[in-house]
Amino acid sequence: LHPPDDLRDPNARVTLPPEDIRRINPNTKTLPIFRSPRDADITKRIHERVPVLVNEESGENPWGVSFQRMFDMSNDSHRFRTRDELEDEGFALDGNRFVRGEDVFLPLYEAKMIHHFDHRFATYDANGDTRNVTDDEHADPTFAPMPRYWIERSDVEARLVKKDTEGHVTWAWKEPWLLGFRDIARSTDQRTAIVSLLPKSAVGNSLPLLMLEKCDTDMALLFTACTSSIAYDYAARQSVGGTHLNFFIVDQLPVLPPDAFGPDDRAFVLPRARTLIATDHALAHALNPGEAPTGWDPEHRFILRAELDAFFFHAYGLSRDDAAYVMETFEGVKRRDEAEHGPYRTKAAALAAYDVIAHAKASGTPLPSASDPPAWTLSGA
């Protein structure tokens, strides 16, 4: 609120009983801040249906998640090597890794390099500037984004273990992939919570890691699809009041638990998520050795993302009117669509897919296959 007269506007005032505050923020018990009573109502209903990621009060942590910041861009800078330094020492570039015999230096990923379903979102040029990866580069399954720095593989591996007080290793990360999210996040940006899978590599502190200690690759794909959805992002926007997506915020965001995904749900989500994520040789192989990359088709990706957004609107218990309202709160996405396409096509596509899923659920028919042409169109949007 800004002028004092806003206090008398009933649409600017929200009342929450203690049990709702505890349900939404069970770990910190902090008071949520909403833009409107409708935001409060939708958020409350989401949290009634979907548990938070980690409930410290009850001890529930169905994904077995823990958080890690791998390398600090200031305190660990003595470990960073530049391209010129490595080339002078006889290392050769292999993808975006530097190799000399058995010695390997891995790329240092930063938050700006990833986006939803895209670990190749941005790359560094030779002059040290970042730029977005083009569609033509995305379509090349051998293209790898270049970082500013590289770190020795042994240093990376050393950060992916846990030790007891006596220095014995109690747990080590074995997967060839990592899962991270952007630390810098604002509720006024086009999107707020940005989560991505990426090949195992060095990672800077702007890209904290989510270590899913109880999960296999399929579960990581389900987790990524869920946390990349508009429904999840909407819930995140109700909790991000500053410019950081802190651990204590992520802990308390609603994430569907693994047992919420039945066989039909997996059959719907997994092929779409894999198609969106495994676009290059590096990550396709990390997710499933020997698997070919899925390719890069912007329009097909748009369709798959709309269908996933619609699926998670249903899974989070949002009605069609709720989903339409939520889409309108993403004003940056709407402005981008209207500038590039005329209509707000992201909303139109998500609602059209919502209707198809609703019909399938009501009629008891299977959800549409990812290989089928979409059972909806954007005509009239």
C-alpha positions in Angstrom: 0.0 0.0 0.0 1.1 3.6 -0.6 -1.3 6.4 0.5 -3.0 5.9 3.8 -6.4 5.9 2.1 -5.5 2.5 0.7 -6.1 1.1 4.2 -9.8 1.7 3.8 -9.9 -0.4 0.5 -11.4 -3.8 1.4 -9.6 -5.3 -1.7 -6.3 -4.2 -0.2 -6.8 -5.9 3.2 -6.2 -9.6 4.0 -7.1 -11.5 7.2 -5.4 -14.8 7.9 -5.9 -17.0 11.0 -2.8 -18.4 12.6 -3.4 -21.9 11.2 -3.1 -20.5 7.6 0.1 -18.6 8.4 1.5 -21.8 9.9 0.4 -23.8 6.9 2.0 -21.4 4.4 5.2 -20.8 6.3 5.5 -23.7 8.7 9.2 -23.2 9.3 9.5 -19.5 9.9 5.9 -18.7 10.9 6.4 -15.4 9.1 3.4 -13.4 7.8 2.8 -13.7 4.0 2.3 -10.5 2.1 -0.3 -10.6 -0.7 -1.4 -8.1 -3.4 -5.0 -8.9 -3.0 -7.5 -11.1 -1.0 -7.7 -13.4 -4.1 -4.0 -14.0 -4.1 -4.3 -14.9 -0.4 -7.2 -17.3 -1.1 -5.5 -19.1 -4.0 -2.3 -19.4 -2.1 -4.0 -20.8 1.0 -5.9 -23.4 -1.1 -2.6 -24.4 -2.8 -0.9 -25.0 0.5 -3.9 -26.9 1.8 -3.5 -29.3 -1.1 0.3 -29.4 -1.7 2.9 -29.7 1.1 6.0 -27.5 1.4 9.3 -28.9 0.1 10.8 -29.3 3.6 8.7 -29.1 6.8 11.1 -28.6 9.7 8.3 -28.8 12.2 7.1 -32.3 11.1 10.4 -33.5 9.7 8.8 -34.2 6.3 11.2 -34.0 3.4 9.8 -36.4 0.8 12.4 -35.5 -1.9 15.3 -35.9 0.5 16.4 -32.4 -0.5 19.4 -30.5 0.9 20.9 -27.2 -0.3 24.4 -26.4 -1.2 26.4 -23.5 -2.5 29.4 -25.0 -4.3 31.8 -22.2 -5.0 31.9 -18.6 -3.8 32.8 -16.2 -6.5 34.9 -14.2 -4.1 36.3 -16.6 -1.5 37.1 -19.3 -4.0 38.4 -17.1 -6.8 41.9 -18.5 -6.3 40.6 -21.8 -7.8 39.3 -20.1 -11.0 41.2 -20.5 -14.2 40.7 -18.6 -17.5 40.7 -19.9 -21.0 44.0 -18.2 -21.8 45.7 -19.7 -18.7 44.5 -23.2 -19.5 45.5 -23.0 -23.2 48.9 -21.7 -22.2 49.3 -24.9 -20.0 48.5 -27.2 -22.9 44.8 -27.9 -22.2 42.5 -28.4 -25.1 38.8 -27.5 -25.2 36.4 -30.5 -25.4 32.8 -29.1 -25.5 33.1 -26.6 -22.6 35.6 -28.6 -20.6 39.4 -28.3 -20.8 41.3 -31.5 -21.0 45.0 -32.5 -20.8 45.4 -36.2 -20.5 43.7 -37.2 -17.2 43.5 -33.6 -16.0 40.1 -32.0 -16.5 38.8 -28.5 -15.7 35.0 -28.1 -15.6 33.1 -25.0 -16.6 31.9 -22.7 -13.8 28.1 -22.2 -14.4 26.6 -18.9 -13.1 22.9 -18.2 -12.6 22.6 -16.1 -15.7 23.5 -19.1 -17.9 20.4 -21.2 -17.1 16.6 -20.8 -17.5 13.5 -23.0 -17.4 14.3 -26.3 -19.2 17.4 -24.8 -20.6 21.0 -25.2 -19.2 22.3 -23.5 -22.4 20.4 -20.2 -22.0 23.4 -17.9 -22.1 27.1 -18.0 -22.9 30.1 -15.9 -22.5 31.8 -14.4 -25.6 35.5 -14.1 -26.0 35.4 -10.4 -24.8 33.9 -11.5 -21.5 30.3 -10.4 -22.1 27.3 -12.7 -21.8 24.6 -13.1 -24.5 21.6 -15.3 -25.0 22.2 -18.5 -27.0 20.5 -18.3 -30.4 18.0 -20.8 -31.7 20.5 -22.0 -34.3 23.0 -22.7 -31.5 20.4 -24.4 -29.4 19.6 -26.6 -32.4 23.2 -27.8 -32.6 23.4 -30.7 -30.0 27.2 -30.2 -29.8 27.0 -26.6 -28.8 28.1 -25.9 -25.2 27.8 -22.6 -23.4 31.2 -21.0 -22.5 31.8 -19.8 -18.9 34.1 -17.1 -17.7 36.1 -19.6 -15.6 37.0 -23.2 -15.1 37.7 -25.2 -12.0 39.6 -28.5 -11.6 37.4 -31.5 -11.6 38.8 -32.8 -8.3 37.8 -29.6 -6.6 34.3 -30.0 -7.9 34.1 -33.6 -6.7 35.4 -32.6 -3.3 32.4 -30.3 -2.9 29.9 -33.0 -3.7 30.5 -35.1 -0.6 29.4 -34.9 3.0 31.7 -35.8 5.9 31.2 -36.6 9.6 33.1 -34.8 12.4 36.0 -37.2 12.0 36.3 -36.4 8.3 34.8 -39.7 7.0 32.7 -39.4 3.8 29.1 -40.2 4.7 27.5 -39.4 1.4 28.7 -38.6 -2.1 26.7 -37.2 -5.1 27.0 -39.9 -7.8 24.7 -38.5 -10.6 26.3 -37.0 -13.7 23.8 -34.1 -13.5 23.0 -31.3 -11.0 19.9 -29.3 -10.2 20.2 -25.6 -9.4 18.1 -22.4 -9.1 18.7 -18.8 -9.6 19.4 -17.0 -6.4 18.5 -13.5 -7.7 14.8 -13.4 -8.1 12.1 -10.8 -8.0 8.3 -11.1 -8.0 8.2 -8.3 -10.6 10.3 -10.1 -13.2 8.8 -12.1 -16.1 9.4 -15.2 -14.0 10.6 -15.6 -10.5 11.6 -19.1 -9.5 14.0 -20.4 -12.2 15.1 -24.0 -11.7 17.2 -26.1 -14.2 19.0 -29.4 -14.6 22.6 -29.1 -15.9 25.5 -31.5 -16.5 27.8 -32.0 -13.5 30.1 -29.0 -13.4 31.4 -26.3 -11.2 28.7 -23.9 -10.0 28.9 -20.4 -8.5 27.1 -19.1 -5.5 24.5 -17.3 -7.6 23.2 -20.8 -8.6 22.5 -22.8 -5.4 22.1 -26.5 -5.7 19.2 -28.7 -4.7 20.6 -32.1 -3.8 17.8 -34.7 -4.2 19.4 -37.4 -2.1 16.5 -39.9 -2.5 15.7 -39.5 -6.1 16.6 -41.0 -9.5 16.8 -39.3 -12.8 13.0 -39.6 -13.6 12.2 -38.1 -10.2 14.6 -35.2 -11.0 12.7 -34.6 -14.2 9.4 -34.6 -12.4 10.8 -32.2 -9.8 12.2 -29.9 -12.5 8.9 -29.9 -14.4 6.9 -29.1 -11.2 9.2 -26.3 -10.1 9.3 -24.8 -13.6 5.5 -24.5 -13.8 3.5 -21.3 -13.6 1.6 -22.7 -10.6 4.8 -23.2 -8.6 6.1 -19.8 -9.7 2.9 -18.1 -8.7 3.3 -19.5 -5.2 6.9 -18.4 -5.1 5.9 -14.8 -6.0 3.8 -14.6 -2.9 6.9 -15.3 -0.8 9.7 -13.4 -2.5 9.6 -9.9 -1.1 13.2 -8.8 -2.0 15.7 -9.8 -4.7 16.8 -13.3 -3.4 15.3 -16.7 -3.5 16.8 -17.8 -0.2 16.9 -21.4 1.1 14.3 -20.6 3.8 11.9 -19.4 1.1 12.5 -22.5 -1.2 12.0 -24.8 1.8 8.5 -23.4 2.3 7.3 -23.4 -1.3 4.6 -26.0 -2.2 6.1 -28.9 -4.3 4.1 -32.0 -5.2 5.7 -35.0 -3.4 7.0 -38.0 -5.4 4.0 -40.1 -4.5 1.7 -37.6 -6.0 2.7 -38.7 -9.5 0.9 -41.8 -10.5 1.6 -43.9 -13.6 -0.6 -41.7 -15.8 0.9 -38.5 -14.4 4.4 -39.8 -15.1 3.4 -40.9 -18.6 2.3 -37.3 -19.2 5.1 -35.3 -17.6 8.2 -37.4 -18.1 8.4 -37.4 -22.0 7.6 -33.7 -22.1 10.1 -32.8 -19.5 12.8 -35.0 -21.2 12.1 -33.4 -24.6 12.4 -29.9 -23.2 15.6 -30.6 -21.2 17.7 -33.2 -23.0 18.5 -30.9 -26.0 22.3 -31.5 -26.3 24.6 -34.5 -26.1 26.0 -33.6 -22.7 22.7 -33.5 -20.8 21.0 -36.2 -22.8 23.9 -38.6 -22.0 23.9 -37.4 -18.3 20.2 -38.2 -18.0 20.3 -41.5 -19.9 23.7 -42.8 -21.3 23.4 -43.5 -25.0 20.2 -41.4 -25.4 20.2 -39.1 -28.4 19.4 -35.4 -27.9 15.8 -34.4 -28.4 16.4 -31.4 -30.6 15.3 -27.8 -30.4 12.0 -26.6 -31.9 10.8 -23.4 -30.4 7.1 -23.9 -31.3 7.1 -27.5 -30.2 8.7 -26.4 -26.9 6.0 -23.7 -26.5 3.3 -26.4 -26.8 4.9 -28.8 -24.4 5.4 -26.1 -21.8 1.8 -25.0 -22.1 0.7 -28.6 -21.5 2.9 -28.9 -18.5 1.6 -25.6 -17.1 -1.9 -26.8 -17.6 -1.1 -30.2 -15.9 0.3 -28.5 -12.9 -2.6 -26.0 -12.6 -4.8 -29.1 -12.2 -2.3 -30.8 -9.9 -2.2 -27.7 -7.6 -6.0 -27.7 -7.5 -6.6 -24.5 -9.4 -9.9 -24.0 -11.2 -9.9 -22.7 -14.8 -10.9 -19.2 -13.4 -8.0 -19.4 -10.9 -5.6 -20.4 -13.7 -6.8 -17.5 -15.9 -6.3 -15.1 -13.0 -2.8 -16.4 -12.2 -1.7 -16.0 -15.8 -2.8 -12.4 -15.6 -0.5 -11.8 -12.7 2.5 -12.6 -14.9 2.4 -9.1 -16.4 5.9 -9.4 -17.9 5.1 -12.5 -19.8 1.9 -10.9 -21.0 3.8 -7.8 -22.2 6.4 -9.9 -24.0 3.7 -12.0 -25.8 1.7 -8.9 -26.8 4.8 -7.2 -28.2 6.0 -10.3 -30.1 2.7 -12.0 -31.1 -0.2 -9.7 -30.5 -2.3 -11.9 -28.2 -1.3 -13.2 -24.8 -0.7 -16.6 -26.3 1.0 -18.2 -23.2 -2.2 -17.7 -21.3 -4.4 -18.9 -24.2 -2.3 -22.0 -24.8 -2.2 -22.9 -21.1 -6.0 -22.5 -20.8 -6.7 -24.5 -24.0 -4.5 -27.3 -22.7 -6.2 -27.0 -19.3 -9.6 -27.7 -21.0 -8.2 -30.8 -22.8 -6.9 -32.2 -19.6 -10.2 -31.4 -17.7 -12.2 -33.2 -20.4 -9.9 -36.3 -20.2 -10.2 -36.4 -16.4 -14.0 -35.9 -16.6 -14.5 -38.6 -19.3 -12.0 -41.1 -17.9 -10.0 -41.1 -21.1 -6.1 -41.1 -21.2 -4.3 -37.8 -21.1 -2.9 -36.8 -24.5 0.4 -38.3 -25.5 3.5 -36.1 -25.9 3.9 -37.6 -29.4 0.4 -36.6 -30.5 -0.4 -33.3 -32.2 -1.9 -31.0 -29.5 -5.7 -31.5 -29.1 -6.1 -27.8 -28.9 -5.5 -24.7 -31.0 -4.8 -21.0 -30.4 -7.5 -19.9 -32.9 -9.3 -16.9 -31.6 -6.8 -16.2 -28.9 
